[in-house]
């Protein structure tokens, strides 16, 4: 169980560039919802849909609007309580653009060019545009715009985002060093929250589950499309009657996240004993996914019939996010020496 009482401010973003999948759920959404909804927590949660980031690869306006609404529906259907967390769309917080520019002016270009995520995406054939190059700095603004004085900042991330979070830490430190005295830093250094057992979720081809690889199982897939994907999970050619290593199998890697403790142990024993095929395991996984998401599917269908209600939730979340970001930007502008004439920002505390 995560001790969310030690997480005063939680921030996490997810990109609306396609249908969300089990990797998104297991690696981020599930823990974000749990942390945000925790009645014992003394924390604030800012969960956002990063449509600015999606522009690095997506060029279809209708698709972007559809995917953005889909992410909101997914979060709410999966149990996020909008009374306990601010759920909003990134582009509804204009302060992020200004903060990104200020951070970019402090960032060596060599740091951006060495970015693992940037190099990986270019290697996949994506255009090497400025958005991809500066992606980690906008991400730093996403994280640091909602800081609160005297509190830490925790970011639930997948293992593949660890370097980008290190860049956010470097950015915070670089700003503090340049503009704030050592005993009064403006930005706390964000801390990653990575659950080791869900650091990398395999897709149907065995690689990390990713929209970029087209190897995903959607969170809300069901019926024949879901069955087709699950039954296509890559497995080796070990004969049915032979013993198998559950820890080396992609299907079991997913089973471990949806099975009860007794189910997990029973299936692992069946693998090792022989006579239990990968087809058996895939059918078991299919039933577990249906069981796990059954109620959420119904909630999502109901929410989809009330899009105006979802928009109101996003608007309320954006209002809270802008309010906090405005407080932070007042201090940033004062620190860097902007004249602040007519901005409407009021500095929360002075040096």
URVEN-V423755 format. One record per residue. RES is the residue in three letters. PHI is phi in degrees with one decimal (* if undefined). Layout:
# URVEN-V423755
<<RES | PHI> <RES | PHI>>
This chain:
# URVEN-V423755
<<UNK | *> <UNK | -78.3> <UNK | -87.8> <UNK | -74.1> <UNK | -65.1> <UNK | -95.1> <UNK | -119.1> <UNK | -63.1> <UNK | -129.0> <UNK | -117.8> <UNK | -129.7> <UNK | -160.7> <UNK | -122.3> <UNK | -139.2> <UNK | -86.9> <UNK | -91.2> <UNK | -108.5> <UNK | 167.2> <UNK | -69.0> <UNK | -69.5> <UNK | -128.5> <UNK | -62.1> <UNK | -63.0> <UNK | -62.0> <UNK | -66.9> <UNK | -72.3> <UNK | -85.4> <UNK | -145.5> <UNK | -60.7> <UNK | -59.1> <UNK | -72.6> <UNK | -62.0> <UNK | -63.8> <UNK | -63.0> <UNK | -66.1> <UNK | -67.7> <UNK | -86.5> <UNK | -62.0> <UNK | -66.1> <UNK | -87.4> <UNK | -77.4> <UNK | -106.0> <UNK | -117.8> <UNK | -108.7> <UNK | -126.2> <UNK | -119.6> <UNK | -114.9> <UNK | -136.0> <UNK | -103.8> <UNK | -89.0> <UNK | -74.1> <UNK | -59.0> <UNK | -61.8> <UNK | -62.4> <UNK | -65.4> <UNK | -65.6> <UNK | -131.5> <UNK | -101.9> <UNK | -122.0> <UNK | -118.1> <UNK | -61.9> <UNK | -63.9> <UNK | -65.0> <UNK | -63.0> <UNK | -63.3> <UNK | -66.4> <UNK | -65.1> <UNK | -62.0> <UNK | -63.8> <UNK | -60.9> <UNK | -62.8> <UNK | -61.8> <UNK | -59.8> <UNK | -61.4> <UNK | -58.9> <UNK | -68.9> <UNK | -64.5> <UNK | -83.2> <UNK | 109.6> <UNK | -64.8> <UNK | -93.0> <UNK | -68.4> <UNK | -79.7> <UNK | -112.0> <UNK | -147.0> <UNK | -89.8> <UNK | -104.1> <UNK | -156.0> <UNK | -102.2> <UNK | -51.6> <UNK | -69.6> <UNK | -85.9> <UNK | -121.8> <UNK | -64.4> <UNK | -60.5> <UNK | -62.9> <UNK | -64.0> <UNK | -65.9> <UNK | -65.3> <UNK | -60.8> <UNK | -62.0> <UNK | -61.7> <UNK | -64.8> <UNK | -60.7> <UNK | -69.4> <UNK | -106.0> <UNK | -104.4> <UNK | -65.1> <UNK | -63.0> <UNK | -62.2> <UNK | -64.3> <UNK | -69.1> <UNK | -67.2> <UNK | -89.9> <UNK | -57.7> <UNK | -63.3> <UNK | -63.3> <UNK | -62.0> <UNK | -64.6> <UNK | -65.2> <UNK | -69.0> <UNK | -65.1> <UNK | -63.4> <UNK | -78.4> <UNK | 104.9> <UNK | -74.2> <UNK | -64.3> <UNK | -79.3> <UNK | -89.4> <UNK | -62.9> <UNK | -64.6> <UNK | -63.9> <UNK | -63.9> <UNK | -96.4> <UNK | -47.6> <UNK | -64.0> <UNK | -79.1> <UNK | -62.7> <UNK | -62.9> <UNK | -62.7> <UNK | -63.7> <UNK | -53.5> <UNK | -77.6> <UNK | -86.5> <UNK | -68.7> <UNK | -116.2> <UNK | -67.2> <UNK | -124.2> <UNK | -61.5> <UNK | 80.2> <UNK | -120.8> <UNK | -78.9> <UNK | -140.0> <UNK | -118.0> <UNK | -125.1> <UNK | -69.0> <UNK | -140.1> <UNK | -79.4> <UNK | -59.6> <UNK | -72.0> <UNK | -100.0> <UNK | -61.9> <UNK | -65.3> <UNK | -61.4> <UNK | -69.5> <UNK | -63.6> <UNK | -65.4> <UNK | -62.2> <UNK | -63.2> <UNK | -61.9> <UNK | -64.4> <UNK | -61.0> <UNK | -64.9> <UNK | -64.9> <UNK | -64.7> <UNK | -57.9> <UNK | -65.5> <UNK | -77.5> <UNK | -125.8> <UNK | -127.2> <UNK | -63.8> <UNK | -57.0> <UNK | -90.9> <UNK | -144.3> <UNK | -65.3> <UNK | -78.8> <UNK | -105.0> <UNK | -73.5> <UNK | -82.7> <UNK | -64.8> <UNK | -108.9> <UNK | -77.8> <UNK | -120.2> <UNK | -118.1> <UNK | -83.9> <UNK | -58.9> <UNK | -77.2> <UNK | -126.7> <UNK | -60.4> <UNK | -136.4> <UNK | -102.6> <UNK | -73.8> <UNK | -87.6> <UNK | -65.9> <UNK | -98.8> <UNK | 92.2> <UNK | -76.5> <UNK | -52.3> <UNK | -65.6> <UNK | -157.1> <UNK | -59.9> <UNK | -63.4> <UNK | -94.1> <UNK | 53.2> <UNK | -128.1> <UNK | -96.8> <UNK | -116.6> <UNK | -66.9> <UNK | -57.5> <UNK | -108.8> <UNK | -63.3> <UNK | -156.1> <UNK | 63.9> <UNK | -62.6> <UNK | -59.3> <UNK | -65.9> <UNK | -60.5> <UNK | -60.8> <UNK | -68.7> <UNK | -63.6> <UNK | -71.4> <UNK | -93.1> <UNK | -57.7> <UNK | -62.8> <UNK | -139.2> <UNK | -85.6> <UNK | -101.4> <UNK | -60.1> <UNK | -59.9> <UNK | -53.3> <UNK | -78.0> <UNK | -80.9> <UNK | -63.2> <UNK | -135.2> <UNK | -95.7> <UNK | -60.8> <UNK | -72.3> <UNK | -104.2> <UNK | -108.7> <UNK | -67.3> <UNK | -64.3> <UNK | -66.6> <UNK | -60.0> <UNK | -84.4> <UNK | -55.5> <UNK | -59.9> <UNK | -88.9> <UNK | -117.4> <UNK | -84.8> <UNK | -71.7> <UNK | -58.9> <UNK | -66.2> <UNK | -63.4> <UNK | -60.9> <UNK | -67.5> <UNK | -64.3> <UNK | -69.7> <UNK | -60.7> <UNK | -64.1> <UNK | -65.6> <UNK | -55.3> <UNK | -70.9> <UNK | -79.5> <UNK | 87.5> <UNK | 83.2> <UNK | -118.1> <UNK | -93.6> <UNK | -65.2> <UNK | -63.2> <UNK | -61.3> <UNK | -63.7> <UNK | -66.8> <UNK | -66.0> <UNK | -64.0> <UNK | -61.7> <UNK | -57.5> <UNK | -63.9> <UNK | -67.0> <UNK | -64.4> <UNK | -59.8> <UNK | -64.8> <UNK | -67.2> <UNK | -104.4> <UNK | -55.6> <UNK | -67.1> <UNK | -63.6> <UNK | -60.1> <UNK | -66.0> <UNK | -62.1> <UNK | -66.0> <UNK | -60.7> <UNK | -67.2> <UNK | -64.0> <UNK | -62.4> <UNK | -82.4> <UNK | -129.3> <UNK | -62.8> <UNK | -64.6> <UNK | -65.1> <UNK | -65.7> <UNK | -62.9> <UNK | -63.7> <UNK | -63.2> <UNK | -65.6> <UNK | -66.3> <UNK | -65.0> <UNK | -64.1> <UNK | -66.0> <UNK | -60.7> <UNK | -64.8> <UNK | -66.0> <UNK | -63.2> <UNK | -61.7> <UNK | -67.3> <UNK | -62.9> <UNK | -65.5> <UNK | -62.4> <UNK | -64.6> <UNK | -67.7> <UNK | -60.8> <UNK | -70.6> <UNK | -63.0> <UNK | -62.0> <UNK | -65.3> <UNK | -65.6> <UNK | -82.2> <UNK | 102.4> <UNK | -65.3> <UNK | -70.2> <UNK | 62.2> <UNK | -81.8> <UNK | 77.7> <UNK | -79.8> <UNK | 84.7> <UNK | -82.0> <UNK | -116.5> <UNK | -67.7> <UNK | -75.0> <UNK | -146.8> <UNK | -115.2> <UNK | -73.3>>
